[in-house]
């Protein structure tokens, strides 16, 4: 198994994690049915609508 030759600094680890989180924040929109903030290509967690159809039973 490969072993790292040098220690990764805290800053380098944190920069890598920060890059992973950015696309999630950028890919949000609003639900046309209720106006809630929704990630793209996912059903709305508030009303359960996706592409004009009721997908989830939200109670």
PDBQT receptor file of N, H, CA, C and O in Angstrom, charges set to zero:
ATOM      1  N   UNK A   1       0.823  -1.187   0.000  1.00  0.00    +0.000 N 
ATOM      2  CA  UNK A   1       0.000   0.000   0.000  1.00  0.00    +0.000 C 
ATOM      3  C   UNK A   1       0.865   1.247   0.000  1.00  0.00    +0.000 C 
ATOM      4  O   UNK A   1       1.920   1.268   0.633  1.00  0.00    +0.000 OA
ATOM      5  N   UNK A   2       0.435   2.278  -0.695  1.00  0.00    +0.000 N 
ATOM      6  H   UNK A   2      -0.422   2.261  -1.209  1.00  0.00    +0.000 HD
ATOM      7  CA  UNK A   2       1.206   3.512  -0.768  1.00  0.00    +0.000 C 
ATOM      8  C   UNK A   2       1.093   4.286   0.540  1.00  0.00    +0.000 C 
ATOM      9  O   UNK A   2       0.026   4.359   1.150  1.00  0.00    +0.000 OA
ATOM     10  N   UNK A   3       2.204   4.854   0.947  1.00  0.00    +0.000 N 
ATOM     11  H   UNK A   3       3.070   4.795   0.452  1.00  0.00    +0.000 HD
ATOM     12  CA  UNK A   3       2.234   5.653   2.176  1.00  0.00    +0.000 C 
ATOM     13  C   UNK A   3       2.675   7.065   1.817  1.00  0.00    +0.000 C 
ATOM     14  O   UNK A   3       3.560   7.238   0.978  1.00  0.00    +0.000 OA
ATOM     15  N   UNK A   4       2.074   8.080   2.437  1.00  0.00    +0.000 N 
ATOM     16  H   UNK A   4       1.355   7.940   3.118  1.00  0.00    +0.000 HD
ATOM     17  CA  UNK A   4       2.491   9.445   2.140  1.00  0.00    +0.000 C 
ATOM     18  C   UNK A   4       3.904   9.714   2.638  1.00  0.00    +0.000 C 
ATOM     19  O   UNK A   4       4.272   9.298   3.736  1.00  0.00    +0.000 OA
ATOM     20  N   UNK A   5       4.694  10.411   1.827  1.00  0.00    +0.000 N 
ATOM     21  H   UNK A   5       4.395  10.750   0.935  1.00  0.00    +0.000 HD
ATOM     22  CA  UNK A   5       6.076  10.695   2.202  1.00  0.00    +0.000 C 
ATOM     23  C   UNK A   5       6.192  11.928   3.079  1.00  0.00    +0.000 C 
ATOM     24  O   UNK A   5       7.155  12.066   3.833  1.00  0.00    +0.000 OA
ATOM     25  N   UNK A   6       5.204  12.840   2.987  1.00  0.00    +0.000 N 
ATOM     26  H   UNK A   6       4.421  12.728   2.374  1.00  0.00    +0.000 HD
ATOM     27  CA  UNK A   6       5.245  14.059   3.776  1.00  0.00    +0.000 C 
ATOM     28  C   UNK A   6       3.892  14.302   4.415  1.00  0.00    +0.000 C 
ATOM     29  O   UNK A   6       2.862  13.873   3.894  1.00  0.00    +0.000 OA
ATOM     30  N   UNK A   7       3.896  14.983   5.531  1.00  0.00    +0.000 N 
ATOM     31  H   UNK A   7       4.732  15.332   5.954  1.00  0.00    +0.000 HD
ATOM     32  CA  UNK A   7       2.660  15.314   6.226  1.00  0.00    +0.000 C 
ATOM     33  C   UNK A   7       1.904  16.408   5.478  1.00  0.00    +0.000 C 
ATOM     34  O   UNK A   7       2.504  17.385   5.028  1.00  0.00    +0.000 OA
ATOM     35  N   UNK A   8       0.596  16.245   5.347  1.00  0.00    +0.000 N 
ATOM     36  H   UNK A   8       0.109  15.452   5.712  1.00  0.00    +0.000 HD
ATOM     37  CA  UNK A   8      -0.239  17.280   4.743  1.00  0.00    +0.000 C 
ATOM     38  C   UNK A   8      -0.548  18.322   5.818  1.00  0.00    +0.000 C 
ATOM     39  O   UNK A   8      -0.964  17.974   6.924  1.00  0.00    +0.000 OA
ATOM     40  N   UNK A   9      -0.348  19.579   5.497  1.00  0.00    +0.000 N 
ATOM     41  H   UNK A   9      -0.011  19.862   4.599  1.00  0.00    +0.000 HD
ATOM     42  CA  UNK A   9      -0.600  20.639   6.462  1.00  0.00    +0.000 C 
ATOM     43  C   UNK A   9      -2.105  20.815   6.679  1.00  0.00    +0.000 C 
ATOM     44  O   UNK A   9      -2.912  20.382   5.857  1.00  0.00    +0.000 OA
ATOM     45  N   UNK A  10      -2.469  21.447   7.777  1.00  0.00    +0.000 N 
ATOM     46  H   UNK A  10      -1.813  21.799   8.445  1.00  0.00    +0.000 HD
ATOM     47  CA  UNK A  10      -3.873  21.703   8.080  1.00  0.00    +0.000 C 
ATOM     48  C   UNK A  10      -4.493  22.603   7.022  1.00  0.00    +0.000 C 
ATOM     49  O   UNK A  10      -5.645  22.414   6.632  1.00  0.00    +0.000 OA
ATOM     50  N   UNK A  11      -3.727  23.575   6.563  1.00  0.00    +0.000 N 
ATOM     51  H   UNK A  11      -2.791  23.729   6.880  1.00  0.00    +0.000 HD
ATOM     52  CA  UNK A  11      -4.239  24.503   5.563  1.00  0.00    +0.000 C 
ATOM     53  C   UNK A  11      -4.562  23.774   4.261  1.00  0.00    +0.000 C 
ATOM     54  O   UNK A  11      -5.598  24.029   3.647  1.00  0.00    +0.000 OA
ATOM     55  N   UNK A  12      -3.690  22.878   3.843  1.00  0.00    +0.000 N 
ATOM     56  H   UNK A  12      -2.848  22.671   4.342  1.00  0.00    +0.000 HD
ATOM     57  CA  UNK A  12      -3.916  22.155   2.589  1.00  0.00    +0.000 C 
ATOM     58  C   UNK A  12      -5.156  21.268   2.695  1.00  0.00    +0.000 C 
ATOM     59  O   UNK A  12      -5.930  21.171   1.743  1.00  0.00    +0.000 OA
ATOM     60  N   UNK A  13      -5.351  20.619   3.847  1.00  0.00    +0.000 N 
ATOM     61  H   UNK A  13      -4.722  20.698   4.620  1.00  0.00    +0.000 HD
ATOM     62  CA  UNK A  13      -6.537  19.789   4.039  1.00  0.00    +0.000 C 
ATOM     63  C   UNK A  13      -7.797  20.633   4.015  1.00  0.00    +0.000 C 
ATOM     64  O   UNK A  13      -8.796  20.244   3.411  1.00  0.00    +0.000 OA
ATOM     65  N   UNK A  14      -7.757  21.780   4.664  1.00  0.00    +0.000 N 
ATOM     66  H   UNK A  14      -6.945  22.096   5.155  1.00  0.00    +0.000 HD
ATOM     67  CA  UNK A  14      -8.938  22.649   4.736  1.00  0.00    +0.000 C 
ATOM     68  C   UNK A  14      -9.283  23.246   3.374  1.00  0.00    +0.000 C 
ATOM     69  O   UNK A  14     -10.457  23.420   3.047  1.00  0.00    +0.000 OA
ATOM     70  N   UNK A  15      -8.253  23.559   2.580  1.00  0.00    +0.000 N 
ATOM     71  H   UNK A  15      -7.299  23.417   2.846  1.00  0.00    +0.000 HD
ATOM     72  CA  UNK A  15      -8.507  24.077   1.235  1.00  0.00    +0.000 C 
ATOM     73  C   UNK A  15      -9.175  23.016   0.362  1.00  0.00    +0.000 C 
ATOM     74  O   UNK A  15     -10.055  23.341  -0.435  1.00  0.00    +0.000 OA
ATOM     75  N   UNK A  16      -8.772  21.760   0.501  1.00  0.00    +0.000 N 
ATOM     76  H   UNK A  16      -8.057  21.496   1.148  1.00  0.00    +0.000 HD
ATOM     77  CA  UNK A  16      -9.356  20.683  -0.279  1.00  0.00    +0.000 C 
ATOM     78  C   UNK A  16     -10.827  20.501   0.093  1.00  0.00    +0.000 C 
ATOM     79  O   UNK A  16     -11.673  20.336  -0.786  1.00  0.00    +0.000 OA
ATOM     80  N   UNK A  17     -11.133  20.529   1.374  1.00  0.00    +0.000 N 
ATOM     81  H   UNK A  17     -10.446  20.663   2.089  1.00  0.00    +0.000 HD
ATOM     82  CA  UNK A  17     -12.518  20.367   1.830  1.00  0.00    +0.000 C 
ATOM     83  C   UNK A  17     -13.369  21.545   1.379  1.00  0.00    +0.000 C 
ATOM     84  O   UNK A  17     -14.526  21.356   1.006  1.00  0.00    +0.000 OA
ATOM     85  N   UNK A  18     -12.823  22.755   1.404  1.00  0.00    +0.000 N 
ATOM     86  H   UNK A  18     -11.883  22.909   1.707  1.00  0.00    +0.000 HD
ATOM     87  CA  UNK A  18     -13.567  23.937   0.987  1.00  0.00    +0.000 C 
ATOM     88  C   UNK A  18     -13.929  23.852  -0.499  1.00  0.00    +0.000 C 
ATOM     89  O   UNK A  18     -15.008  24.301  -0.888  1.00  0.00    +0.000 OA
ATOM     90  N   UNK A  19     -13.063  23.293  -1.329  1.00  0.00    +0.000 N 
ATOM     91  H   UNK A  19     -12.187  22.928  -1.013  1.00  0.00    +0.000 HD
ATOM     92  CA  UNK A  19     -13.352  23.157  -2.747  1.00  0.00    +0.000 C 
ATOM     93  C   UNK A  19     -14.477  22.159  -2.985  1.00  0.00    +0.000 C 
ATOM     94  O   UNK A  19     -15.240  22.308  -3.939  1.00  0.00    +0.000 OA
ATOM     95  N   UNK A  20     -14.593  21.144  -2.134  1.00  0.00    +0.000 N 
ATOM     96  H   UNK A  20     -13.974  21.023  -1.359  1.00  0.00    +0.000 HD
ATOM     97  CA  UNK A  20     -15.649  20.157  -2.297  1.00  0.00    +0.000 C 
ATOM     98  C   UNK A  20     -17.018  20.738  -1.967  1.00  0.00    +0.000 C 
ATOM     99  O   UNK A  20     -18.024  20.296  -2.521  1.00  0.00    +0.000 OA
ATOM    100  N   UNK A  21     -17.069  21.715  -1.078  1.00  0.00    +0.000 N 
ATOM    101  H   UNK A  21     -16.251  22.074  -0.628  1.00  0.00    +0.000 HD
ATOM    102  CA  UNK A  21     -18.342  22.273  -0.637  1.00  0.00    +0.000 C 
ATOM    103  C   UNK A  21     -18.878  23.347  -1.583  1.00  0.00    +0.000 C 
ATOM    104  O   UNK A  21     -20.079  23.617  -1.567  1.00  0.00    +0.000 OA
ATOM    105  N   UNK A  22     -18.040  23.960  -2.394  1.00  0.00    +0.000 N 
ATOM    106  H   UNK A  22     -17.065  23.740  -2.407  1.00  0.00    +0.000 HD
ATOM    107  CA  UNK A  22     -18.466  25.078  -3.234  1.00  0.00    +0.000 C 
ATOM    108  C   UNK A  22     -19.540  24.710  -4.268  1.00  0.00    +0.000 C 
ATOM    109  O   UNK A  22     -20.505  25.462  -4.398  1.00  0.00    +0.000 OA
ATOM    110  N   UNK A  23     -19.431  23.600  -5.011  1.00  0.00    +0.000 N 
ATOM    111  H   UNK A  23     -18.647  22.989  -4.905  1.00  0.00    +0.000 HD
ATOM    112  CA  UNK A  23     -20.469  23.318  -6.008  1.00  0.00    +0.000 C 
ATOM    113  C   UNK A  23     -21.853  23.124  -5.399  1.00  0.00    +0.000 C 
ATOM    114  O   UNK A  23     -22.852  23.432  -6.049  1.00  0.00    +0.000 OA
ATOM    115  N   UNK A  24     -21.937  22.627  -4.183  1.00  0.00    +0.000 N 
ATOM    116  H   UNK A  24     -21.125  22.378  -3.655  1.00  0.00    +0.000 HD
ATOM    117  CA  UNK A  24     -23.225  22.433  -3.529  1.00  0.00    +0.000 C 
ATOM    118  C   UNK A  24     -23.887  23.780  -3.272  1.00  0.00    +0.000 C 
ATOM    119  O   UNK A  24     -25.094  23.923  -3.466  1.00  0.00    +0.000 OA
ATOM    120  N   UNK A  25     -23.118  24.757  -2.842  1.00  0.00    +0.000 N 
ATOM    121  H   UNK A  25     -22.138  24.640  -2.684  1.00  0.00    +0.000 HD
ATOM    122  CA  UNK A  25     -23.681  26.062  -2.563  1.00  0.00    +0.000 C 
ATOM    123  C   UNK A  25     -24.107  26.773  -3.845  1.00  0.00    +0.000 C 
ATOM    124  O   UNK A  25     -25.079  27.528  -3.840  1.00  0.00    +0.000 OA
ATOM    125  N   UNK A  26     -23.388  26.537  -4.941  1.00  0.00    +0.000 N 
ATOM    126  H   UNK A  26     -22.599  25.924  -4.945  1.00  0.00    +0.000 HD
ATOM    127  CA  UNK A  26     -23.668  27.245  -6.183  1.00  0.00    +0.000 C 
ATOM    128  C   UNK A  26     -24.871  26.667  -6.922  1.00  0.00    +0.000 C 
ATOM    129  O   UNK A  26     -25.511  27.382  -7.693  1.00  0.00    +0.000 OA
ATOM    130  N   UNK A  27     -25.194  25.399  -6.709  1.00  0.00    +0.000 N 
ATOM    131  H   UNK A  27     -24.674  24.818  -6.083  1.00  0.00    +0.000 HD
ATOM    132  CA  UNK A  27     -26.237  24.752  -7.496  1.00  0.00    +0.000 C 
ATOM    133  C   UNK A  27     -27.579  24.759  -6.772  1.00  0.00    +0.000 C 
ATOM    134  O   UNK A  27     -28.207  23.712  -6.615  1.00  0.00    +0.000 OA
ATOM    135  N   UNK A  28     -28.017  25.935  -6.331  1.00  0.00    +0.000 N 
ATOM    136  H   UNK A  28     -27.506  26.785  -6.459  1.00  0.00    +0.000 HD
ATOM    137  CA  UNK A  28     -29.321  26.040  -5.688  1.00  0.00    +0.000 C 
ATOM    138  C   UNK A  28     -30.229  26.927  -6.519  1.00  0.00    +0.000 C 
ATOM    139  O   UNK A  28     -29.774  27.779  -7.283  1.00  0.00    +0.000 OA
ATOM    140  N   UNK A  29     -31.520  26.707  -6.352  1.00  0.00    +0.000 N 
ATOM    141  H   UNK A  29     -31.890  26.015  -5.732  1.00  0.00    +0.000 HD
ATOM    142  CA  UNK A  29     -32.508  27.506  -7.048  1.00  0.00    +0.000 C 
ATOM    143  C   UNK A  29     -33.730  27.635  -6.157  1.00  0.00    +0.000 C 
ATOM    144  O   UNK A  29     -33.674  27.320  -4.969  1.00  0.00    +0.000 OA
ATOM    145  N   UNK A  30     -34.818  28.092  -6.720  1.00  0.00    +0.000 N 
ATOM    146  H   UNK A  30     -34.863  28.348  -7.686  1.00  0.00    +0.000 HD
ATOM    147  CA  UNK A  30     -36.050  28.220  -5.956  1.00  0.00    +0.000 C 
ATOM    148  C   UNK A  30     -37.103  27.285  -6.528  1.00  0.00    +0.000 C 
ATOM    149  O   UNK A  30     -37.143  27.042  -7.734  1.00  0.00    +0.000 OA
ATOM    150  N   UNK A  31     -37.939  26.773  -5.670  1.00  0.00    +0.000 N 
ATOM    151  H   UNK A  31     -37.907  26.971  -4.691  1.00  0.00    +0.000 HD
ATOM    152  CA  UNK A  31     -39.027  25.892  -6.073  1.00  0.00    +0.000 C 
ATOM    153  C   UNK A  31     -40.129  26.740  -6.706  1.00  0.00    +0.000 C 
ATOM    154  O   UNK A  31     -40.570  27.716  -6.098  1.00  0.00    +0.000 OA
ATOM    155  N   UNK A  32     -40.586  26.393  -7.913  1.00  0.00    +0.000 N 
ATOM    156  H   UNK A  32     -40.228  25.600  -8.407  1.00  0.00    +0.000 HD
ATOM    157  CA  UNK A  32     -41.643  27.193  -8.534  1.00  0.00    +0.000 C 
ATOM    158  C   UNK A  32     -42.993  27.057  -7.829  1.00  0.00    +0.000 C 
ATOM    159  O   UNK A  32     -43.848  27.933  -7.962  1.00  0.00    +0.000 OA
ATOM    160  N   UNK A  33     -43.192  25.974  -7.085  1.00  0.00    +0.000 N 
ATOM    161  H   UNK A  33     -42.498  25.263  -6.978  1.00  0.00    +0.000 HD
ATOM    162  CA  UNK A  33     -44.478  25.764  -6.430  1.00  0.00    +0.000 C 
ATOM    163  C   UNK A  33     -44.584  26.539  -5.115  1.00  0.00    +0.000 C 
ATOM    164  O   UNK A  33     -45.587  27.207  -4.866  1.00  0.00    +0.000 OA
ATOM    165  N   UNK A  34     -43.535  26.447  -4.263  1.00  0.00    +0.000 N 
ATOM    166  H   UNK A  34     -42.720  25.904  -4.465  1.00  0.00    +0.000 HD
ATOM    167  CA  UNK A  34     -43.632  27.074  -2.939  1.00  0.00    +0.000 C 
ATOM    168  C   UNK A  34     -42.603  28.175  -2.699  1.00  0.00    +0.000 C 
ATOM    169  O   UNK A  34     -42.739  28.938  -1.743  1.00  0.00    +0.000 OA
ATOM    170  N   UNK A  35     -41.573  28.275  -3.549  1.00  0.00    +0.000 N 
ATOM    171  H   UNK A  35     -41.463  27.655  -4.326  1.00  0.00    +0.000 HD
ATOM    172  CA  UNK A  35     -40.580  29.333  -3.409  1.00  0.00    +0.000 C 
ATOM    173  C   UNK A  35     -39.446  29.023  -2.454  1.00  0.00    +0.000 C 
ATOM    174  O   UNK A  35     -38.647  29.907  -2.143  1.00  0.00    +0.000 OA
ATOM    175  N   UNK A  36     -39.355  27.794  -1.981  1.00  0.00    +0.000 N 
ATOM    176  H   UNK A  36     -40.004  27.076  -2.234  1.00  0.00    +0.000 HD
ATOM    177  CA  UNK A  36     -38.281  27.413  -1.061  1.00  0.00    +0.000 C 
ATOM    178  C   UNK A  36     -36.971  27.231  -1.822  1.00  0.00    +0.000 C 
ATOM    179  O   UNK A  36     -36.980  27.005  -3.032  1.00  0.00    +0.000 OA
ATOM    180  N   UNK A  37     -35.849  27.329  -1.119  1.00  0.00    +0.000 N 
ATOM    181  H   UNK A  37     -35.841  27.513  -0.136  1.00  0.00    +0.000 HD
ATOM    182  CA  UNK A  37     -34.536  27.117  -1.729  1.00  0.00    +0.000 C 
ATOM    183  C   UNK A  37     -34.331  25.612  -1.893  1.00  0.00    +0.000 C 
ATOM    184  O   UNK A  37     -34.471  24.848  -0.938  1.00  0.00    +0.000 OA
ATOM    185  N   UNK A  38     -33.994  25.194  -3.128  1.00  0.00    +0.000 N 
ATOM    186  H   UNK A  38     -33.880  25.815  -3.904  1.00  0.00    +0.000 HD
ATOM    187  CA  UNK A  38     -33.884  23.782  -3.468  1.00  0.00    +0.000 C 
ATOM    188  C   UNK A  38     -32.601  23.556  -4.243  1.00  0.00    +0.000 C 
ATOM    189  O   UNK A  38     -32.238  24.374  -5.090  1.00  0.00    +0.000 OA
ATOM    190  N   UNK A  39     -31.906  22.457  -3.968  1.00  0.00    +0.000 N 
ATOM    191  H   UNK A  39     -32.200  21.793  -3.281  1.00  0.00    +0.000 HD
ATOM    192  CA  UNK A  39     -30.760  22.075  -4.788  1.00  0.00    +0.000 C 
ATOM    193  C   UNK A  39     -31.262  21.613  -6.145  1.00  0.00    +0.000 C 
ATOM    194  O   UNK A  39     -32.342  21.031  -6.245  1.00  0.00    +0.000 OA
ATOM    195  N   UNK A  40     -30.485  21.869  -7.186  1.00  0.00    +0.000 N 
ATOM    196  H   UNK A  40     -29.608  22.342  -7.104  1.00  0.00    +0.000 HD
ATOM    197  CA  UNK A  40     -30.932  21.548  -8.535  1.00  0.00    +0.000 C 
ATOM    198  C   UNK A  40     -31.012  20.032  -8.730  1.00  0.00    +0.000 C 
ATOM    199  O   UNK A  40     -30.231  19.280  -8.147  1.00  0.00    +0.000 OA
ATOM    200  N   UNK A  41     -31.959  19.599  -9.551  1.00  0.00    +0.000 N 
ATOM    201  H   UNK A  41     -32.594  20.210 -10.025  1.00  0.00    +0.000 HD
ATOM    202  CA  UNK A  41     -32.201  18.196  -9.898  1.00  0.00    +0.000 C 
ATOM    203  C   UNK A  41     -32.607  17.355  -8.693  1.00  0.00    +0.000 C 
ATOM    204  O   UNK A  41     -32.299  16.164  -8.637  1.00  0.00    +0.000 OA
ATOM    205  N   UNK A  42     -33.294  17.961  -7.733  1.00  0.00    +0.000 N 
ATOM    206  H   UNK A  42     -33.545  18.928  -7.779  1.00  0.00    +0.000 HD
ATOM    207  CA  UNK A  42     -33.789  17.238  -6.558  1.00  0.00    +0.000 C 
ATOM    208  C   UNK A  42     -35.196  17.709  -6.231  1.00  0.00    +0.000 C 
ATOM    209  O   UNK A  42     -35.578  18.830  -6.564  1.00  0.00    +0.000 OA
ATOM    210  N   UNK A  43     -35.958  16.852  -5.580  1.00  0.00    +0.000 N 
ATOM    211  H   UNK A  43     -35.647  15.941  -5.309  1.00  0.00    +0.000 HD
ATOM    212  CA  UNK A  43     -37.315  17.225  -5.189  1.00  0.00    +0.000 C 
ATOM    213  C   UNK A  43     -37.255  18.245  -4.054  1.00  0.00    +0.000 C 
ATOM    214  O   UNK A  43     -36.316  18.252  -3.258  1.00  0.00    +0.000 OA
ATOM    215  N   UNK A  44     -38.264  19.098  -3.993  1.00  0.00    +0.000 N 
ATOM    216  H   UNK A  44     -39.026  19.093  -4.640  1.00  0.00    +0.000 HD
ATOM    217  CA  UNK A  44     -38.330  20.133  -2.956  1.00  0.00    +0.000 C 
ATOM    218  C   UNK A  44     -38.612  19.478  -1.609  1.00  0.00    +0.000 C 
ATOM    219  O   UNK A  44     -39.567  18.711  -1.492  1.00  0.00    +0.000 OA
ATOM    220  N   UNK A  45     -37.800  19.762  -0.588  1.00  0.00    +0.000 N 
ATOM    221  H   UNK A  45     -37.024  20.385  -0.683  1.00  0.00    +0.000 HD
ATOM    222  CA  UNK A  45     -38.049  19.147   0.725  1.00  0.00    +0.000 C 
ATOM    223  C   UNK A  45     -39.268  19.725   1.434  1.00  0.00    +0.000 C 
ATOM    224  O   UNK A  45     -39.792  19.098   2.355  1.00  0.00    +0.000 OA
ATOM    225  N   UNK A  46     -39.733  20.908   1.027  1.00  0.00    +0.000 N 
ATOM    226  H   UNK A  46     -39.308  21.418   0.279  1.00  0.00    +0.000 HD
ATOM    227  CA  UNK A  46     -40.882  21.545   1.689  1.00  0.00    +0.000 C 
ATOM    228  C   UNK A  46     -42.213  21.025   1.160  1.00  0.00    +0.000 C 
ATOM    229  O   UNK A  46     -43.101  20.671   1.935  1.00  0.00    +0.000 OA
ATOM    230  N   UNK A  47     -42.348  20.982  -0.191  1.00  0.00    +0.000 N 
ATOM    231  H   UNK A  47     -41.627  21.270  -0.821  1.00  0.00    +0.000 HD
ATOM    232  CA  UNK A  47     -43.644  20.594  -0.759  1.00  0.00    +0.000 C 
ATOM    233  C   UNK A  47     -43.608  19.250  -1.496  1.00  0.00    +0.000 C 
ATOM    234  O   UNK A  47     -44.665  18.683  -1.773  1.00  0.00    +0.000 OA
ATOM    235  N   UNK A  48     -42.416  18.727  -1.821  1.00  0.00    +0.000 N 
ATOM    236  H   UNK A  48     -41.557  19.187  -1.595  1.00  0.00    +0.000 HD
ATOM    237  CA  UNK A  48     -42.310  17.426  -2.472  1.00  0.00    +0.000 C 
ATOM    238  C   UNK A  48     -42.503  17.449  -3.979  1.00  0.00    +0.000 C 
ATOM    239  O   UNK A  48     -42.702  16.396  -4.583  1.00  0.00    +0.000 OA
ATOM    240  N   UNK A  49     -42.450  18.620  -4.602  1.00  0.00    +0.000 N 
ATOM    241  H   UNK A  49     -42.289  19.476  -4.110  1.00  0.00    +0.000 HD
ATOM    242  CA  UNK A  49     -42.658  18.731  -6.046  1.00  0.00    +0.000 C 
ATOM    243  C   UNK A  49     -41.328  18.624  -6.789  1.00  0.00    +0.000 C 
ATOM    244  O   UNK A  49     -40.296  19.085  -6.301  1.00  0.00    +0.000 OA
ATOM    245  N   UNK A  50     -41.364  18.006  -7.990  1.00  0.00    +0.000 N 
ATOM    246  H   UNK A  50     -42.202  17.632  -8.386  1.00  0.00    +0.000 HD
ATOM    247  CA  UNK A  50     -40.208  17.956  -8.883  1.00  0.00    +0.000 C 
ATOM    248  C   UNK A  50     -40.723  17.966 -10.314  1.00  0.00    +0.000 C 
ATOM    249  O   UNK A  50     -41.493  17.089 -10.704  1.00  0.00    +0.000 OA
ATOM    250  N   UNK A  51     -40.305  18.944 -11.090  1.00  0.00    +0.000 N 
ATOM    251  H   UNK A  51     -39.679  19.656 -10.774  1.00  0.00    +0.000 HD
ATOM    252  CA  UNK A  51     -40.723  19.122 -12.484  1.00  0.00    +0.000 C 
ATOM    253  C   UNK A  51     -42.245  19.157 -12.617  1.00  0.00    +0.000 C 
ATOM    254  O   UNK A  51     -42.807  18.572 -13.543  1.00  0.00    +0.000 OA
ATOM    255  N   UNK A  52     -42.904  19.843 -11.691  1.00  0.00    +0.000 N 
ATOM    256  H   UNK A  52     -42.447  20.318 -10.939  1.00  0.00    +0.000 HD
ATOM    257  CA  UNK A  52     -44.340  20.030 -11.772  1.00  0.00    +0.000 C 
ATOM    258  C   UNK A  52     -45.172  18.854 -11.302  1.00  0.00    +0.000 C 
ATOM    259  O   UNK A  52     -46.396  18.877 -11.428  1.00  0.00    +0.000 OA
ATOM    260  N   UNK A  53     -44.528  17.820 -10.760  1.00  0.00    +0.000 N 
ATOM    261  H   UNK A  53     -43.533  17.801 -10.658  1.00  0.00    +0.000 HD
ATOM    262  CA  UNK A  53     -45.263  16.638 -10.283  1.00  0.00    +0.000 C 
ATOM    263  C   UNK A  53     -45.003  16.441  -8.801  1.00  0.00    +0.000 C 
ATOM    264  O   UNK A  53     -43.933  16.800  -8.308  1.00  0.00    +0.000 OA
ATOM    265  N   UNK A  54     -45.957  15.879  -8.087  1.00  0.00    +0.000 N 
ATOM    266  H   UNK A  54     -46.826  15.588  -8.487  1.00  0.00    +0.000 HD
ATOM    267  CA  UNK A  54     -45.803  15.564  -6.661  1.00  0.00    +0.000 C 
ATOM    268  C   UNK A  54     -45.048  14.250  -6.563  1.00  0.00    +0.000 C 
ATOM    269  O   UNK A  54     -45.553  13.208  -6.981  1.00  0.00    +0.000 OA
ATOM    270  N   UNK A  55     -43.823  14.295  -6.004  1.00  0.00    +0.000 N 
ATOM    271  H   UNK A  55     -43.414  15.141  -5.665  1.00  0.00    +0.000 HD
ATOM    272  CA  UNK A  55     -42.958  13.122  -5.927  1.00  0.00    +0.000 C 
ATOM    273  C   UNK A  55     -42.900  12.576  -4.495  1.00  0.00    +0.000 C 
ATOM    274  O   UNK A  55     -43.010  11.370  -4.277  1.00  0.00    +0.000 OA
ATOM    275  N   UNK A  56     -42.728  13.469  -3.534  1.00  0.00    +0.000 N 
ATOM    276  H   UNK A  56     -42.639  14.450  -3.711  1.00  0.00    +0.000 HD
ATOM    277  CA  UNK A  56     -42.575  13.073  -2.133  1.00  0.00    +0.000 C 
ATOM    278  C   UNK A  56     -43.828  13.392  -1.348  1.00  0.00    +0.000 C 
ATOM    279  O   UNK A  56     -44.482  14.408  -1.586  1.00  0.00    +0.000 OA
ATOM    280  N   UNK A  57     -44.161  12.517  -0.408  1.00  0.00    +0.000 N 
ATOM    281  H   UNK A  57     -43.630  11.691  -0.215  1.00  0.00    +0.000 HD
ATOM    282  CA  UNK A  57     -45.252  12.791   0.514  1.00  0.00    +0.000 C 
ATOM    283  C   UNK A  57     -44.661  13.491   1.737  1.00  0.00    +0.000 C 
ATOM    284  O   UNK A  57     -44.083  12.847   2.613  1.00  0.00    +0.000 OA
ATOM    285  N   UNK A  58     -44.812  14.806   1.787  1.00  0.00    +0.000 N 
ATOM    286  H   UNK A  58     -45.281  15.329   1.076  1.00  0.00    +0.000 HD
ATOM    287  CA  UNK A  58     -44.261  15.585   2.888  1.00  0.00    +0.000 C 
ATOM    288  C   UNK A  58     -45.383  15.855   3.865  1.00  0.00    +0.000 C 
ATOM    289  O   UNK A  58     -46.454  16.337   3.496  1.00  0.00    +0.000 OA
ATOM    290  N   UNK A  59     -45.112  15.533   5.130  1.00  0.00    +0.000 N 
ATOM    291  H   UNK A  59     -44.242  15.142   5.430  1.00  0.00    +0.000 HD
ATOM    292  CA  UNK A  59     -46.198  15.671   6.096  1.00  0.00    +0.000 C 
ATOM    293  C   UNK A  59     -45.946  16.509   7.252  1.00  0.00    +0.000 C 
ATOM    294  O   UNK A  59     -46.821  16.666   8.103  1.00  0.00    +0.000 OA
TER     295      UNK A  59
